[in-house]
Amino acid sequence: MIVNLHIPKTGGTSFGDILENNFGICNCHANQINRSTFTRADLSFARKFFPRMRSLTGHNLIDPPQLSIADAFYTIFLREPVARVISHYQYSVQHGGNKKGFEETLKLSENLENLQVKLIAGGRDLDKAKRFLEQCSFVGLTEKFDLSLRVLEGVSPWKLNLSYQRRVVAKDYAIKDSLDRDERMRGIAREYNRLDLELYEFALNEILPRLCRQAGVNPAGTIPSYQNRPANRLGKGNAARLYNRMFRQICKVRYDFLVRDPRPRMGNTDQDIFAPLLERDPNRA
């Protein structure tokens, strides 16, 4: 089964569409439980609604091996950390109602500080995050999206239709363009994301080349784009989205009314809005 940790602002929505179009109602979107973490108990409950589950994806699959899924085919996309942070901040302003400036948000938000390492490892544990990447069956990079899909095509035990349409959610790019030109802000972003930067370099220089060799792909060669190719499986995708909305309503009854659950809630998962900006604990170093 494919287990995909969707790190926010890494192109994971496009990859999620690929999973939906291939696996239909056998694809479970973990965000539908509307809780910040997805546990073994959540997986056990989800399997009752998805008895033939073949793929599981979500922002809240934190430290995926803790789910103890037999024969898991772990997949993940990473993104250059400064670009990811700027995109995440832009999204928080345009869609999340964030009124703070970039520097203030960096200082206050957990989501803009080493988020890739924290989601992978369940904390600021770079070595654990690196070990997970070595364990992954597939690691993609947002900046090399088509190359990454070509690698996936070579290493996947399933014949996948990898056609996709690029999802653009930014209202405009004024915020991104301004921050890209501000070297001081970029320097601060690098300072707050040192662990993510090291993890990204590890994926770029060690993990991806190894997967390219495994898949028989020349990263320097011409890679045809999978973007906007006919999907031929849109019926499966629509069925997957409808079925997951039904699952969400069942989860709402379960977690809001039947089970006392202290975990923080996520955002509007119908639109794949990840958890709101989390305020950093002022007592933590």
Phi, psi and chi 1 to 4 in degrees:
 res  aa     phi    psi   chi1   chi2   chi3   chi4
   1 MET       -  137.1 -179.0  172.6   75.3      -
   2 ILE   -76.1  128.4  -68.4  178.0      -      -
   3 VAL  -120.5  108.8  179.4      -      -      -
   4 ASN  -114.1  112.4  176.8   60.6      -      -
   5 LEU   -80.8  112.8  171.9   54.7      -      -
   6 HIS   -91.7   99.5  175.9 -175.4      -      -
   7 ILE   -78.7  130.3  -65.2  175.9      -      -
   8 PRO   -55.5  139.8  -27.0   35.3      -      -
   9 LYS    63.9   40.7  -48.4  -47.0  -64.8  175.4
  10 THR  -122.9   10.7   60.8      -      -      -
  11 GLY    88.3   11.7      -      -      -      -
  12 GLY   -67.9  -23.6      -      -      -      -
  13 THR   -67.5  -40.9  -58.9      -      -      -
  14 SER   -63.6  -40.7  -64.6      -      -      -
  15 PHE   -68.3  -35.3 -173.6   63.6      -      -
  16 GLY   -62.0  -36.8      -      -      -      -
  17 ASP   -61.8  -38.4  -73.2  -10.7      -      -
  18 ILE   -62.0  -43.4  -70.1  173.2      -      -
  19 LEU   -63.2  -43.1  -65.1  179.0      -      -
  20 GLU   -62.2  -44.1  -70.4  177.2  -15.6      -
  21 ASN   -69.0  -23.7  -70.8  -25.8      -      -
  22 ASN   -91.5  -39.5  -81.2  -85.6      -      -
  23 PHE  -110.1   -7.3  -62.0  116.9      -      -
  24 GLY    53.9 -130.4      -      -      -      -
  25 ILE   -75.2    3.1   62.5  172.5      -      -
  26 CYS   -94.3    4.4  -62.8      -      -      -
  27 ASN  -101.8  121.1  173.1   69.6      -      -
  28 CYS  -104.2  129.1  175.7      -      -      -
  29 HIS   -97.3  107.3 -156.2  -52.7      -      -
  30 ALA   -62.4  -23.9      -      -      -      -
  31 ASN   -61.8  -19.5  -76.4   11.8      -      -
  32 GLN   -65.5  -16.3  -57.1  -64.5   -2.2      -
  33 ILE   -74.3  -12.3   70.8  167.9      -      -
  34 ASN    59.7   37.2 -161.6   23.7      -      -
  35 ARG  -130.6  153.1  -67.6  -60.3 -176.6  -86.6
  36 SER   -70.1  -21.4   57.7      -      -      -
  37 THR  -132.7  147.7   56.0      -      -      -
  38 PHE  -111.4  117.5 -169.5   87.9      -      -
  39 THR  -106.3  177.4   65.7      -      -      -
  40 ARG   -61.4  -36.6  -66.7 -175.3 -164.9  178.1
  41 ALA   -64.2  -38.7      -      -      -      -
  42 ASP   -64.6  -40.6  -63.3  -40.1      -      -
  43 LEU   -63.7  -43.2  176.3   61.3      -      -
  44 SER   -60.5  -41.3  178.4      -      -      -
  45 PHE   -68.0  -42.5  176.6   69.9      -      -
  46 ALA   -63.2  -34.8      -      -      -      -
  47 ARG   -63.7  -23.7  -75.9 -172.3 -176.1  -83.6
  48 LYS   -70.3  -32.5  -63.2  175.7 -177.6  178.0
  49 PHE   -88.9  -26.8 -161.8   78.2      -      -
  50 PHE  -121.0   70.0  -63.2   86.5      -      -
  51 PRO   -64.2  -20.4   23.3  -34.3      -      -
  52 ARG  -113.0   34.8  -61.1  177.4   59.8 -166.7
  53 MET   -54.9  127.9 -172.0 -174.4  -58.9      -
  54 ARG  -120.7  -14.4  -64.1 -177.5   62.3 -166.9
  55 SER  -149.6  145.3   58.5      -      -      -
  56 LEU  -135.4  126.3  175.5   68.4      -      -
  57 THR  -141.1  150.4 -177.1      -      -      -
  58 GLY   168.2  161.3      -      -      -      -
  59 HIS   -70.8  -24.8  -60.6  -56.0      -      -
  60 ASN   -97.5   15.0   54.4   -2.6      -      -
  61 LEU   -84.1   58.3  -59.7 -178.8      -      -
  62 ILE   -70.0  132.0  -61.2  171.8      -      -
  63 ASP    53.2   64.6 -174.3   11.1      -      -
  64 PRO   -49.9  -37.1  -27.1   36.7      -      -
  65 PRO   -60.5  -19.9  -28.5   37.9      -      -
  66 GLN   -65.4  -14.8   58.4   85.5   18.6      -
  67 LEU   -76.7  -15.8  -67.1  171.5      -      -
  68 SER    54.2   49.2  -61.4      -      -      -
  69 ILE   -86.7  122.0  -61.9  175.3      -      -
  70 ALA   -65.4  135.7      -      -      -      -
  71 ASP    56.6   37.3  -60.5  -39.0      -      -
  72 ALA   -67.6  136.4      -      -      -      -
  73 PHE  -102.7   89.6 -172.5   91.1      -      -
  74 TYR   -73.8  132.9  -67.2  117.3      -      -
  75 THR  -131.7  150.6   65.6      -      -      -
  76 ILE  -161.8  146.8 -169.2  169.2      -      -
  77 PHE  -112.1  134.2  -88.8   88.6      -      -
  78 LEU  -111.4  160.0  -59.5 -179.9      -      -
  79 ARG  -135.6  149.0 -176.0  175.2 -179.1 -179.6
  80 GLU   -50.5  122.9 -167.0  -75.3  -42.1      -
  81 PRO   -59.2  -40.9  -29.1   37.7      -      -
  82 VAL   -65.9  -42.9  173.2      -      -      -
  83 ALA   -62.8  -39.8      -      -      -      -
  84 ARG   -64.5  -43.2 -164.2 -149.4   70.8   78.6
  85 VAL   -64.4  -43.1  163.3      -      -      -
  86 ILE   -63.4  -43.7  -70.6  174.3      -      -
  87 SER   -63.5  -40.9  179.9      -      -      -
  88 HIS   -64.0  -42.7 -162.4  147.1      -      -
  89 TYR   -63.5  -46.3  170.6   72.3      -      -
  90 GLN   -56.2  -42.3  176.9  175.7 -100.3      -
  91 TYR   -63.5  -41.2 -170.4   95.4      -      -
  92 SER   -64.3  -30.9   76.3      -      -      -
  93 VAL   -77.2  -46.2  172.1      -      -      -
  94 GLN   -78.2  -29.5  -64.5  179.3  -15.5      -
  95 HIS  -122.3  -19.7  -62.7  -89.7      -      -
  96 GLY  -107.4    0.6      -      -      -      -
  97 GLY    74.6   18.1      -      -      -      -
  98 ASN   -71.7  124.1 -179.6   24.9      -      -
  99 LYS  -104.0   -2.7  -55.6  -63.4 -177.0 -177.2
 100 LYS   -81.1  155.8  -59.1 -178.6 -178.8   71.5
 101 GLY   -73.3  170.1      -      -      -      -
 102 PHE   -63.1  -47.2 -178.0   63.7      -      -
 103 GLU   -64.3  -42.5 -175.2  172.0   -0.7      -
 104 GLU   -64.6  -40.1 -176.9 -178.9    4.9      -
 105 THR   -65.4  -39.1  -57.5      -      -      -
 106 LEU   -58.2  -39.8  -85.2  171.7      -      -
 107 LYS   -73.7  -26.6  -66.6  176.9  179.1  178.3
 108 LEU  -103.1  -24.8  -66.9  175.0      -      -
 109 SER   -97.5  130.1  170.3      -      -      -
 110 GLU   -67.1  -28.3  -69.6  -77.2    2.2      -
 111 ASN   -75.3  -12.8  -70.3  -11.3      -      -
 112 LEU  -108.9    9.5  -59.2 -168.5      -      -
 113 GLU  -124.6  104.5 -176.5 -101.8  -41.8      -
 114 ASN    50.4   40.5  -67.5  -50.8      -      -
 115 LEU   -65.0  -34.8 -177.0   65.3      -      -
 116 GLN   -65.0  -45.3  -60.5 -176.2   84.7      -
 117 VAL   -64.1  -42.8  166.4      -      -      -
 118 LYS   -66.3  -39.3  -71.1 -172.2  -65.4 -170.3
 119 LEU   -70.1  -38.9  -70.3 -175.9      -      -
 120 ILE   -68.9  -45.5  -68.3  170.6      -      -
 121 ALA  -100.1   -8.8      -      -      -      -
 122 GLY    78.3   13.4      -      -      -      -
 123 GLY   170.8 -175.1      -      -      -      -
 124 ARG   -82.5   63.5  -64.1  173.1 -179.8   81.5
 125 ASP  -119.4   91.5 -170.2  -25.7      -      -
 126 LEU   -63.5  -42.2  176.6   60.3      -      -
 127 ASP   -61.8  -41.4  -71.1  -22.5      -      -
 128 LYS   -64.9  -40.0 -176.1  176.9  179.9  179.6
 129 ALA   -63.3  -40.4      -      -      -      -
 130 LYS   -64.3  -40.5  -73.7 -177.3  176.1 -179.0
 131 ARG   -62.8  -36.4  -71.5 -164.9  -61.9  -88.2
 132 PHE   -65.5  -42.8  174.3   72.1      -      -
 133 LEU   -60.2  -37.6  -66.3 -169.9      -      -
 134 GLU   -67.4  -27.2  -69.1  177.0  -32.6      -
 135 GLN   -82.2  -22.2 -178.1 -178.1   -5.6      -
 136 CYS   -64.6  142.8  -80.0      -      -      -
 137 SER   -76.6  -25.3  -57.1      -      -      -
 138 PHE  -150.7  130.2  166.4   72.4      -      -
 139 VAL  -127.4  119.9  176.6      -      -      -
 140 GLY  -109.8  162.2      -      -      -      -
 141 LEU  -121.9  133.9  -59.9 -180.0      -      -
 142 THR   -57.9  -41.6  -54.8      -      -      -
 143 GLU   -68.4  -16.3  -67.7   78.1    9.9      -
 144 LYS  -126.2   53.6  -61.0  177.5 -179.0  -68.2
 145 PHE   -64.2  -48.1 -160.3   77.7      -      -
 146 ASP   -68.9  -38.7  -76.6  -48.7      -      -
 147 LEU   -60.2  -42.3  169.8   62.4      -      -
 148 SER   -61.5  -42.9  -61.6      -      -      -
 149 LEU   -65.8  -35.3  -68.5 -178.1      -      -
 150 ARG   -63.4  -38.9  177.6   65.7 -173.2   87.5
 151 VAL   -64.9  -44.1  169.1      -      -      -
 152 LEU   -59.0  -40.4  176.0   59.5      -      -
 153 GLU   -59.5  -33.2 -171.4  173.3   45.5      -
 154 GLY   -82.4  -26.6      -      -      -      -
 155 VAL  -103.6  -13.2  -59.5      -      -      -
 156 SER   -73.3  136.7  171.3      -      -      -
 157 PRO   -77.0   -7.4   27.8  -33.8      -      -
 158 TRP  -108.8  149.5  -56.0  -82.7      -      -
 159 LYS   -84.1  108.5 -176.2  174.2  177.8   58.2
 160 LEU  -107.5  141.4  -59.9  174.3      -      -
 161 ASN   -85.4  111.1 -175.0  -31.6      -      -
 162 LEU  -101.1   12.9  -62.8  173.4      -      -
 163 SER   -64.5  146.7   59.4      -      -      -
 164 TYR  -152.6  162.5   70.1   93.6      -      -
 165 GLN  -117.7  133.0  -68.4 -175.4  -16.7      -
 166 ARG   -67.3  127.7 -177.3  168.0  176.3 -104.4
 167 ARG   -91.1  120.7  -67.5  -73.1 -162.2   94.8
 168 VAL  -115.7  115.9  179.3      -      -      -
 169 VAL  -110.5   -7.7  -64.0      -      -      -
 170 ALA   -70.9  136.3      -      -      -      -
 171 LYS   -72.4  -38.6  -65.0  178.9  179.4  178.6
 172 ASP  -159.8  172.7   63.9   66.6      -      -
 173 TYR  -111.0   21.9  -68.5   93.2      -      -
 174 ALA   -62.5  -42.2      -      -      -      -
 175 ILE   -64.7  -48.5  -65.9  173.4      -      -
 176 LYS   -60.3  -46.5  174.5 -175.6  178.6  -61.3
 177 ASP   -62.2  -39.9  -68.4  -16.4      -      -
 178 SER   -65.1  -44.7  175.1      -      -      -
 179 LEU   -70.6  -34.1  -69.2  171.9      -      -
 180 ASP   -62.7  -30.0  -80.8  -20.4      -      -
 181 ARG   -85.8  -11.8  -67.9 -168.2  -61.8  -92.0
 182 ASP   -97.7   97.4 -167.8  -30.8      -      -
 183 GLU   -65.3  -29.0 -171.1   52.0   42.2      -
 184 ARG   -64.4  -45.3  176.4  175.4  171.7  -88.5
 185 MET   -66.2  -37.8  -70.4  -65.2  100.1      -
 186 ARG   -65.5  -36.9  -68.4  179.5   57.9   82.7
 187 GLY   -65.0  -40.2      -      -      -      -
 188 ILE   -64.8  -41.0  -64.6  173.6      -      -
 189 ALA   -61.7  -40.6      -      -      -      -
 190 ARG   -63.4  -39.9  -74.0 -169.1  -70.4  -90.1
 191 GLU   -61.2  -39.5 -179.6   68.7   21.6      -
 192 TYR   -81.7   -4.9  -84.9   93.1      -      -
 193 ASN  -132.3   38.8  -71.4  -86.8      -      -
 194 ARG   -61.6  -41.5  -71.7 -179.1  175.3 -179.8
 195 LEU   -65.9  -43.4  -61.0 -179.8      -      -
 196 ASP   -63.5  -37.8  -86.1    7.3      -      -
 197 LEU   -63.2  -42.7  -75.8  164.1      -      -
 198 GLU   -67.6  -38.4 -172.8  168.9  -19.2      -
 199 LEU   -64.7  -41.7 -176.6   69.7      -      -
 200 TYR   -63.9  -43.1 -178.2   82.1      -      -
 201 GLU   -62.4  -37.0  -70.7  -61.0  -44.5      -
 202 PHE   -63.2  -44.1  176.7   69.8      -      -
 203 ALA   -65.9  -42.6      -      -      -      -
 204 LEU   -67.3  -42.9  175.5   64.7      -      -
 205 ASN   -95.8  -18.9  -63.2  -38.4      -      -
 206 GLU  -122.3  -49.6  -63.1 -170.1   37.2      -
 207 ILE   -73.5  -51.5  -60.1  -62.9      -      -
 208 LEU   -61.8  -44.9 -175.3   60.1      -      -
 209 PRO   -58.8  -38.5  -27.2   36.7      -      -
 210 ARG   -64.1  -42.8  173.4  173.7   60.3   79.2
 211 LEU   -67.3  -34.4  -70.9  173.4      -      -
 212 CYS   -62.1  -43.2  -77.0      -      -      -
 213 ARG   -64.0  -41.5  -69.9 -167.9  -64.3  -88.3
 214 GLN   -62.5  -38.2 -178.1 -179.5  -21.7      -
 215 ALA   -85.6   -7.6      -      -      -      -
 216 GLY    71.5   34.7      -      -      -      -
 217 VAL  -110.2  132.1  174.2      -      -      -
 218 ASN   -90.2  108.5  177.9    8.5      -      -
 219 PRO   -65.2  -18.3   22.8  -32.5      -      -
 220 ALA   -89.3   -7.5      -      -      -      -
 221 GLY   -82.4  178.5      -      -      -      -
 222 THR   -78.7  125.0  -59.7      -      -      -
 223 ILE  -111.1  113.4  -54.9  -63.7      -      -
 224 PRO   -65.7  146.0   24.8  -33.8      -      -
 225 SER   -81.5  141.9  176.8      -      -      -
 226 TYR   -92.5   -2.8  -65.0   85.1      -      -
 227 GLN   -71.3  134.1 -174.7  173.7   -6.6      -
 228 ASN    66.7   13.8  -64.8  -33.4      -      -
 229 ARG   -71.0  151.4  -69.3 -175.6 -178.0  179.4
 230 PRO   -58.5  126.4  -21.9   32.8      -      -
 231 ALA   -77.1  -38.3      -      -      -      -
 232 ASN    63.9    5.9  -63.1  -34.0      -      -
 233 ARG  -136.0   27.8  -62.1 -165.6  178.1 -170.4
 234 LEU   -62.7  -28.2  -68.1  179.7      -      -
 235 GLY   -60.5  -41.7      -      -      -      -
 236 LYS   -64.3  -41.2  -80.5 -168.0  173.3 -176.7
 237 GLY   -62.8  -45.5      -      -      -      -
 238 ASN   -63.7  -40.0  -69.9  -25.9      -      -
 239 ALA   -64.2  -39.6      -      -      -      -
 240 ALA   -62.7  -43.7      -      -      -      -
 241 ARG   -66.3  -41.5  -73.8 -176.8  -79.4  -83.9
 242 LEU   -64.9  -44.9  176.3   60.6      -      -
 243 TYR   -63.8  -38.5 -161.6   67.6      -      -
 244 ASN   -70.2  -31.6  -86.6  -87.6      -      -
 245 ARG   -65.6  -37.9  -69.9 -168.5 -176.5  103.7
 246 MET   -63.9  -42.3  -67.0  167.3   57.8      -
 247 PHE   -60.6  -39.0  177.7   55.8      -      -
 248 ARG   -61.0  -41.7 -177.6 -174.4  177.4 -160.1
 249 GLN   -65.5  -39.0  -63.7  -52.2  -48.3      -
 250 ILE   -64.3  -41.7  -69.1  174.8      -      -
 251 CYS   -64.2  -35.9  -72.0      -      -      -
 252 LYS   -62.0  -43.1 -175.4  174.2 -177.9  179.3
 253 VAL   -64.6  -45.0  172.8      -      -      -
 254 ARG   -64.5  -52.9  172.8  180.0  170.8   82.5
 255 TYR   -84.9  -22.7  -65.9  103.9      -      -
 256 ASP   -92.6  -26.3  -68.9   -3.4      -      -
 257 PHE  -124.3  -32.4  -59.0  105.3      -      -
 258 LEU   -98.9  -31.6  -60.0 -179.7      -      -
 259 VAL  -120.8  127.5  178.3      -      -      -
 260 ARG   -74.5  115.7  -70.6 -170.1  175.0 -176.1
 261 ASP  -129.1  110.8 -165.5  -33.3      -      -
 262 PRO   -80.3   -4.1   31.0  -35.2      -      -
 263 ARG   -66.1  144.2  -69.9  173.8  -65.9  176.6
 264 PRO   -60.5  148.1  -20.4   31.5      -      -
 265 ARG   -84.6  161.1  -62.1 -175.4 -178.1 -173.9
 266 MET   -95.6 -166.9  -60.4 -172.4   72.7      -
 267 GLY   -93.9 -153.6      -      -      -      -
 268 ASN   -78.6   98.6 -179.4  -13.3      -      -
 269 THR   -73.4  -17.2   53.6      -      -      -
 270 ASP   -60.7  -34.1  -83.3  -18.7      -      -
 271 GLN  -103.2   12.5  -60.4  178.6   36.6      -
 272 ASP    56.1   43.8 -160.3   22.5      -      -
 273 ILE   -89.7  118.7  -63.0  177.2      -      -
 274 PHE   -74.3  177.3   36.4   88.5      -      -
 275 ALA   -53.6  142.3      -      -      -      -
 276 PRO   -61.9  163.9   22.6  -33.0      -      -
 277 LEU   -56.9  127.4  -68.6  169.9      -      -
 278 LEU   -94.3  134.4  -58.7  176.1      -      -
 279 GLU   -77.6  131.4  -63.4  -62.1  -46.8      -
 280 ARG   -70.7  140.2 -173.1  170.8  -60.1  151.5
 281 ASP   -65.7  117.3 -177.5   -7.4      -      -
 282 PRO   -67.5  -16.2   25.7  -34.4      -      -
 283 ASN   -88.5   -4.8  -61.5  -46.1      -      -
 284 ARG   -97.6  135.8 -176.1  167.5   62.7 -163.7
 285 ALA   -66.1      -      -      -      -      -
